[in-house]
Amino acid sequence: MQIDLNADLGEGCENDEALLGLVSSANIACGWHAGDARTMQQCVRWAIENKVAIGAHPSYPDRENFGRREMNLPREEVVAGVLYQIGALAAIVKAEGGTLSHVKAHGALYNQAVKDPALADALCDAVRHFDPALRFFGLAGSGMIAAAERAGLRPVEEVFADRGYQPDGSLVPRSQPGALIDSEEQSLAQTLSLVRDHKVTAIDGTVVDVNAQTVCLHGDGPHALAFARRIRERLVAEGIAVVAVA
């Protein structure tokens, strides 16, 4: 058994280099919600040194709210913006001798695409036009996965170690109680259930079936580094290899 462990990086936190020694995939902010060219370059260098798969982490143009404000932009604007961000990171990756492997949307762009097929299609079209060989990370079981399949991309179903789930398999909005998991033990238990049993317990006690291919740890979370260490140690102890999605 094996699982990919990913983290969102380049967002202004001090844990990036340490996290890259623990995860197998990195989603690097492309400047629209956080980060800048120099930050992207440094994260790419660290990722290459640690043999971590490199992904673009595009967002809405919303630095003021860390990319978490919902927007309703024209399709053409979404596609152009995502292409712009992927292209910026891809140029740095190429210059550093690396390879871009995947794309994962950030914040409101990700969460809206979970339930908005048109937005999910726009995201996937941008990725397909840039490079159809790129993997597309999306919430497990959601419309994002279906959109990637429609676009002929390789979807990777993502689950979360540090987020609460709703009975329909979506994440609890950050504005509601239970959205974030602060307990290391709870985060560890949820991760093991997701990886070994392909199940997660929602905030109302409902057990939801999920297909876990990659587990996300938010690099900006206060417990990200501690969670990552505990989770990786436990996965290895359980005989579960931590490797990037092939």
One Martini backbone bead per residue (centre of mass of N, CA, C, O) as a GRO file, in nm:
protein
  246
    1MET     BB    1   0.099   0.034   0.018
    2GLN     BB    2   0.013   0.377  -0.093
    3ILE     BB    3   0.091   0.743  -0.056
    4ASP     BB    4   0.025   1.071  -0.095
    5LEU     BB    5   0.195   1.371   0.031
    6ASN     BB    6   0.068   1.701   0.067
    7ALA     BB    7   0.164   2.058   0.027
    8ASP     BB    8   0.122   2.396   0.090
    9LEU     BB    9   0.339   2.637  -0.057
   10GLY     BB   10   0.466   2.963  -0.058
   11GLU     BB   11   0.287   3.133   0.195
   12GLY     BB   12   0.491   3.255   0.436
   13CYS     BB   13   0.622   3.022   0.576
   14GLU     BB   14   0.873   2.841   0.782
   15ASN     BB   15   0.815   2.516   0.689
   16ASP     BB   16   0.894   2.434   0.399
   17GLU     BB   17   1.164   2.278   0.417
   18ALA     BB   18   1.068   2.067   0.626
   19LEU     BB   19   0.823   1.954   0.466
   20LEU     BB   20   1.001   1.852   0.216
   21GLY     BB   21   1.104   1.603   0.409
   22LEU     BB   22   0.789   1.460   0.422
   23VAL     BB   23   0.684   1.489   0.148
   24SER     BB   24   0.586   1.413  -0.212
   25SER     BB   25   0.417   1.686  -0.252
   26ALA     BB   26   0.401   2.019  -0.410
   27ASN     BB   27   0.216   2.328  -0.363
   28ILE     BB   28   0.287   2.624  -0.539
   29ALA     BB   29   0.262   2.936  -0.511
   30CYS     BB   30   0.185   3.199  -0.781
   31GLY     BB   31   0.112   3.511  -0.640
   32TRP     BB   32  -0.211   3.565  -0.594
   33HIS     BB   33  -0.219   3.480  -0.268
   34ALA     BB   34   0.095   3.408  -0.271
   35GLY     BB   35   0.395   3.502  -0.314
   36ASP     BB   36   0.685   3.479  -0.537
   37ALA     BB   37   0.946   3.438  -0.738
   38ARG     BB   38   1.151   3.371  -0.510
   39THR     BB   39   0.980   3.166  -0.359
   40MET     BB   40   0.944   2.970  -0.587
   41GLN     BB   41   1.242   2.909  -0.634
   42GLN     BB   42   1.305   2.795  -0.352
   43CYS     BB   43   1.093   2.567  -0.348
   44VAL     BB   44   1.198   2.422  -0.596
   45ARG     BB   45   1.479   2.359  -0.489
   46TRP     BB   46   1.386   2.193  -0.246
   47ALA     BB   47   1.222   1.983  -0.402
   48ILE     BB   48   1.455   1.871  -0.569
   49GLU     BB   49   1.636   1.786  -0.329
   50ASN     BB   50   1.378   1.594  -0.215
   51LYS     BB   51   1.213   1.457  -0.445
   52VAL     BB   52   0.960   1.643  -0.509
   53ALA     BB   53   0.670   1.699  -0.636
   54ILE     BB   54   0.561   1.952  -0.866
   55GLY     BB   55   0.314   2.212  -0.809
   56ALA     BB   56   0.053   2.411  -0.891
   57HIS     BB   57  -0.114   2.702  -0.698
   58PRO     BB   58  -0.378   2.839  -0.797
   59SER     BB   59  -0.577   3.149  -0.802
   60TYR     BB   60  -0.719   3.404  -0.714
   61PRO     BB   61  -0.705   3.759  -0.721
   62ASP     BB   62  -0.634   3.746  -0.354
   63ARG     BB   63  -0.429   3.865  -0.124
   64GLU     BB   64  -0.612   3.996   0.098
   65ASN     BB   65  -0.763   3.680   0.137
   66PHE     BB   66  -0.590   3.429   0.052
   67GLY     BB   67  -0.801   3.317  -0.171
   68ARG     BB   68  -1.106   3.308   0.002
   69ARG     BB   69  -1.270   3.468  -0.205
   70GLU     BB   70  -1.541   3.472  -0.374
   71MET     BB   71  -1.594   3.434  -0.731
   72ASN     BB   72  -1.733   3.567  -1.062
   73LEU     BB   73  -1.581   3.480  -1.339
   74PRO     BB   74  -1.502   3.463  -1.638
   75ARG     BB   75  -1.391   3.205  -1.811
   76GLU     BB   76  -1.152   3.347  -1.958
   77GLU     BB   77  -1.025   3.454  -1.692
   78VAL     BB   78  -0.966   3.187  -1.559
   79VAL     BB   79  -0.791   3.058  -1.776
   80ALA     BB   80  -0.577   3.283  -1.795
   81GLY     BB   81  -0.492   3.284  -1.494
   82VAL     BB   82  -0.398   2.989  -1.477
   83LEU     BB   83  -0.192   2.998  -1.703
   84TYR     BB   84  -0.015   3.220  -1.582
   85GLN     BB   85   0.066   3.063  -1.322
   86ILE     BB   86   0.180   2.807  -1.442
   87GLY     BB   87   0.392   2.947  -1.622
   88ALA     BB   88   0.562   3.075  -1.400
   89LEU     BB   89   0.646   2.812  -1.259
   90ALA     BB   90   0.749   2.649  -1.504
   91ALA     BB   91   0.990   2.832  -1.565
   92ILE     BB   92   1.139   2.779  -1.300
   93VAL     BB   93   1.155   2.474  -1.314
   94LYS     BB   94   1.318   2.461  -1.577
   95ALA     BB   95   1.562   2.636  -1.482
   96GLU     BB   96   1.616   2.412  -1.236
   97GLY     BB   97   1.563   2.110  -1.367
   98GLY     BB   98   1.267   2.043  -1.359
   99THR     BB   99   0.922   1.907  -1.303
  100LEU     BB  100   0.600   1.939  -1.383
  101SER     BB  101   0.313   1.745  -1.246
  102HIS     BB  102   0.090   1.955  -1.121
  103VAL     BB  103  -0.250   2.069  -1.024
  104LYS     BB  104  -0.374   2.299  -0.758
  105ALA     BB  105  -0.611   2.456  -0.629
  106HIS     BB  106  -0.712   2.744  -0.436
  107GLY     BB  107  -0.943   2.778  -0.221
  108ALA     BB  108  -1.209   2.917  -0.369
  109LEU     BB  109  -1.147   2.785  -0.639
  110TYR     BB  110  -1.172   2.499  -0.533
  111ASN     BB  111  -1.449   2.504  -0.377
  112GLN     BB  112  -1.623   2.595  -0.620
  113ALA     BB  113  -1.542   2.357  -0.817
  114VAL     BB  114  -1.681   2.129  -0.661
  115LYS     BB  115  -1.993   2.269  -0.739
  116ASP     BB  116  -1.885   2.393  -1.028
  117PRO     BB  117  -1.869   2.276  -1.342
  118ALA     BB  118  -1.773   2.526  -1.504
  119LEU     BB  119  -1.522   2.585  -1.334
  120ALA     BB  120  -1.391   2.308  -1.356
  121ASP     BB  121  -1.364   2.319  -1.665
  122ALA     BB  122  -1.183   2.569  -1.677
  123LEU     BB  123  -0.948   2.455  -1.521
  124CYS     BB  124  -0.898   2.206  -1.706
  125ASP     BB  125  -0.851   2.361  -1.967
  126ALA     BB  126  -0.596   2.504  -1.878
  127VAL     BB  127  -0.430   2.251  -1.827
  128ARG     BB  128  -0.463   2.121  -2.107
  129HIS     BB  129  -0.337   2.357  -2.273
  130PHE     BB  130  -0.062   2.341  -2.137
  131ASP     BB  131  -0.071   2.015  -2.014
  132PRO     BB  132  -0.215   1.698  -2.041
  133ALA     BB  133   0.001   1.547  -1.840
  134LEU     BB  134  -0.110   1.674  -1.607
  135ARG     BB  135  -0.209   1.661  -1.298
  136PHE     BB  136  -0.532   1.662  -1.113
  137PHE     BB  137  -0.628   1.811  -0.824
  138GLY     BB  138  -0.908   1.680  -0.627
  139LEU     BB  139  -1.182   1.623  -0.471
  140ALA     BB  140  -1.300   1.350  -0.360
  141GLY     BB  141  -1.589   1.276  -0.550
  142SER     BB  142  -1.604   1.522  -0.724
  143GLY     BB  143  -1.648   1.741  -0.991
  144MET     BB  144  -1.343   1.763  -1.048
  145ILE     BB  145  -1.300   1.473  -1.144
  146ALA     BB  146  -1.502   1.477  -1.377
  147ALA     BB  147  -1.368   1.712  -1.531
  148ALA     BB  148  -1.096   1.575  -1.582
  149GLU     BB  149  -1.214   1.342  -1.748
  150ARG     BB  150  -1.342   1.519  -1.972
  151ALA     BB  151  -1.044   1.650  -2.043
  152GLY     BB  152  -0.821   1.407  -2.025
  153LEU     BB  153  -0.717   1.385  -1.748
  154ARG     BB  154  -0.530   1.316  -1.445
  155PRO     BB  155  -0.677   1.232  -1.170
  156VAL     BB  156  -0.650   1.331  -0.815
  157GLU     BB  157  -0.759   1.216  -0.511
  158GLU     BB  158  -0.841   1.428  -0.242
  159VAL     BB  159  -0.745   1.457   0.098
  160PHE     BB  160  -0.785   1.545   0.459
  161ALA     BB  161  -0.617   1.573   0.771
  162ASP     BB  162  -0.726   1.897   0.871
  163ARG     BB  163  -1.036   1.841   0.789
  164GLY     BB  164  -1.365   1.868   0.781
  165TYR     BB  165  -1.663   1.678   0.719
  166GLN     BB  166  -1.932   1.616   0.524
  167PRO     BB  167  -2.182   1.396   0.430
  168ASP     BB  168  -2.107   1.464   0.106
  169GLY     BB  169  -1.770   1.499   0.115
  170SER     BB  170  -1.729   1.774   0.199
  171LEU     BB  171  -1.610   2.056   0.329
  172VAL     BB  172  -1.590   2.246   0.592
  173PRO     BB  173  -1.633   2.551   0.633
  174ARG     BB  174  -1.431   2.790   0.782
  175SER     BB  175  -1.694   2.941   0.915
  176GLN     BB  176  -1.725   2.666   1.065
  177PRO     BB  177  -1.756   2.435   1.279
  178GLY     BB  178  -1.507   2.182   1.221
  179ALA     BB  179  -1.301   2.260   0.990
  180LEU     BB  180  -1.064   2.226   1.199
  181ILE     BB  181  -0.786   2.029   1.297
  182ASP     BB  182  -0.598   2.035   1.615
  183SER     BB  183  -0.557   1.732   1.655
  184GLU     BB  184  -0.328   1.493   1.617
  185GLU     BB  185  -0.497   1.238   1.670
  186GLN     BB  186  -0.729   1.305   1.477
  187SER     BB  187  -0.559   1.337   1.222
  188LEU     BB  188  -0.440   1.052   1.226
  189ALA     BB  189  -0.704   0.889   1.226
  190GLN     BB  190  -0.815   1.006   0.962
  191THR     BB  191  -0.586   0.923   0.776
  192LEU     BB  192  -0.599   0.615   0.823
  193SER     BB  193  -0.891   0.584   0.726
  194LEU     BB  194  -0.848   0.694   0.440
  195VAL     BB  195  -0.614   0.500   0.350
  196ARG     BB  196  -0.710   0.208   0.450
  197ASP     BB  197  -1.055   0.245   0.424
  198HIS     BB  198  -1.191   0.477   0.263
  199LYS     BB  199  -1.274   0.665   0.521
  200VAL     BB  200  -1.502   0.913   0.678
  201THR     BB  201  -1.592   1.119   0.949
  202ALA     BB  202  -1.833   1.317   0.997
  203ILE     BB  203  -1.965   1.568   1.201
  204ASP     BB  204  -2.241   1.369   1.232
  205GLY     BB  205  -2.112   1.053   1.200
  206THR     BB  206  -2.085   0.997   0.919
  207VAL     BB  207  -1.990   0.752   0.685
  208VAL     BB  208  -1.752   0.808   0.425
  209ASP     BB  209  -1.673   0.740   0.106
  210VAL     BB  210  -1.328   0.724  -0.020
  211ASN     BB  211  -1.067   0.816  -0.262
  212ALA     BB  212  -0.736   0.788  -0.168
  213GLN     BB  213  -0.434   0.945  -0.323
  214THR     BB  214  -0.416   1.221  -0.155
  215VAL     BB  215  -0.270   1.403   0.119
  216CYS     BB  216  -0.347   1.698   0.293
  217LEU     BB  217  -0.132   1.961   0.413
  218HIS     BB  218  -0.131   2.263   0.559
  219GLY     BB  219   0.136   2.486   0.554
  220ASP     BB  220  -0.028   2.725   0.729
  221GLY     BB  221  -0.054   2.562   0.969
  222PRO     BB  222   0.027   2.539   1.309
  223HIS     BB  223   0.052   2.195   1.274
  224ALA     BB  224   0.193   2.089   1.015
  225LEU     BB  225   0.466   1.967   1.106
  226ALA     BB  226   0.364   1.777   1.326
  227PHE     BB  227   0.166   1.622   1.154
  228ALA     BB  228   0.362   1.520   0.937
  229ARG     BB  229   0.543   1.355   1.122
  230ARG     BB  230   0.331   1.165   1.244
  231ILE     BB  231   0.211   1.057   0.981
  232ARG     BB  232   0.464   0.943   0.851
  233GLU     BB  233   0.549   0.754   1.077
  234ARG     BB  234   0.284   0.585   1.076
  235LEU     BB  235   0.280   0.491   0.787
  236VAL     BB  236   0.547   0.341   0.798
  237ALA     BB  237   0.466   0.152   1.037
  238GLU     BB  238   0.218   0.036   0.845
  239GLY     BB  239   0.349  -0.002   0.546
  240ILE     BB  240   0.321   0.292   0.413
  241ALA     BB  241   0.401   0.449   0.136
  242VAL     BB  242   0.560   0.762   0.050
  243VAL     BB  243   0.436   0.871  -0.269
  244ALA     BB  244   0.410   0.979  -0.563
  245VAL     BB  245   0.216   1.004  -0.821
  246ALA     BB  246   0.245   0.817  -1.128
   0.00000   0.00000   0.00000
